[in-house]
Amino acid sequence: MNKEIYEHIAQYLAEKQVGAETLQMPEEVEAWLKESDQNRVEFEKLEKTWQVSLQKTLPQPDINSAWEKVQERINTKPLGKEIQMPQRNNWTWGKYAAVITLLVAATAFWLFTQSNMWFKINNQQFATTNGEQKNITLADGTKVLLNENSVLYYPKEFSSSERKILLEGEGYFEVAHNPVKPFIVEAGSTKTRVLGTVFNLRYYPSEGFTEVFLKEGKVSFESDKDKALLEPGELVNYMSGAGLTKKEANLNDNILAWHTGVLKFEEAAIGDVIGTLSRFYNIEVTFDKNINTNCDYTGTFNNLTIEEVFELMQFSSDFTYKKENKEYVIMGSLCPE
């Protein structure tokens, strides 16, 4: 997003707040939205976050008070200059123009501070769409695998003091070691700080949490209220709404399955198995009303399709399934007879 588009969005949000009667989205913004789905997603996130935080961030505009402030500035004009006061029939227009001007500035400040907009505008962007994964190597040699529907913002060259990037989505990081220049990943209101290590970070704004799993090395995880130091095999979860940070040993064998393609289950409840398969393959699974799911399952699936997974599971269970678009309906019994 360039600076001009950002300014048009700020103007639009400000006018929308004061209830402009003939409000239309700027042509520049409409054209920018049509360029890509990623632009539309970015705009929707900005608008939604602005609406949710509006009452906390800015008070409702006091039009008369804002106009009085403008009048005070006019009346204290510097010597040697003539400033014409607005005519009486321009009174209402002048008041609203003053409020909109103030709100544009306030909106701009809020977007920069709350959405990391300044960092996004001044750096490069690398993104994935639904069902897509991509690899990228950063300027310092750090390797990143992005999961689907993710965006990575990063500089072409890192500064002399730190290596800072911004992530929205999920990424698997193999960070190049540099003991004097920390590598920092900002995700929402959290920071993950390392010198050189391997870890997985998940932050989709719509999910309301941030999760970091450490595979190798050490990680310092910071939220707006807490800080946690991770050892290999540990993970930390931060719940955005509650502001809670929880560190624990990782008990999920499939936390990196999106990266490795391998799903492993060891005496796992069959209901949990189906839930994991649903998330991994991005499908919906429903059961016949009389199906039995009161059992455990052990098995490993290495880079298989969901149909191949079901075929293997049928060796130990008496069930059939049918596919309807992205929904799979399972009939019979998922448990051994």
Phi, psi and omega in degrees: 000125179273169186297322183294317178297318178302318180294323178294321178294318178300316179299316181297314180295322180294314179294326179294324181294321182275002174075044178302131189290325183246041184293129174229145178293134180304142180302324181297321180289319178300317179295320180295322179295326182285346183293323183197156175295328181296322177296319180294319178298319180297317180295316181297323178294317179296315182293317180295315180295322178297316181295317181295322186264002188302309184291331179281329188269314183229139175288162174297141187293134173262098188299314182298318181295318180297320180293322179298323179296321179294319179299320180300319179293322179294317184291340178259040182296149179291153180298147176087002180234140177257125178240121181277128175289145178300145177291161185299323182286354176259010186301307183295315179301317181297319180297313181292325177297321179296316180296315181298320178300314179295320182289326176300315179296317181293318178298316179301313180299317183295315181298320179296315186280327185266338186245010184055031185298321181300317179295319181296317183295322189264009180225175183276162183231138179227123190225158174235156178252187182298128179076011184244142173233146181220148174258144175216143174248123183278175187300330182271001181097356177296135180255135181229131171253119180266133174282176183297154177053044182237156177225132176243126176253129187208151178278155176295321175226140180281158178288176182282345186250335183204165177241094186253135174223172181229133182235135169232107184131222181223137180216147175252119190249131168243095191275129175295133185287132174207100187293343183252357181225094183298148177260124186236126175249117175266132179219108185063234180261021181242159175227131174249120188241127179220168174253328179177110187193181179235124181206164177243133180233131179236122176209094170258116185310326182290340182278337176080014177213160175238134181229131177235127175244127182261124178264316180220150175084213180223150181222138171253121181249128183233131171250186180288349182234333188229171177216140180221141176254125184257143171253161180306135181092354180259158174223160178228138176242135177238119179268114187300313184294319183272343182069028183257138177244125182233121178254138181200168174288141180284124178248005181263107181296342187250021182296333179251017183298326179297334180272317185272334184081003183252126175251130183231132179230130181234102183049047180268143177303134185299328176296320177292325178298312180296321178298317179294318178297322180298315180290319184294318183264002179054053180230170175245132180241127175238157183248150167298146190299335183256014186289146180263122179236018184268069179198175178249165180220140175233129180177162179231134180239118186250102176053052180252158171282164180295327177295320178293324176297312180298322179298318178293320180294333181291343177294332182249359182221155182254080179221159173233168179212159173225150183252132175230098187060241179263010181255135177245125180255121182259131180234147181105224182229128176277351183256148178302141179283000000 
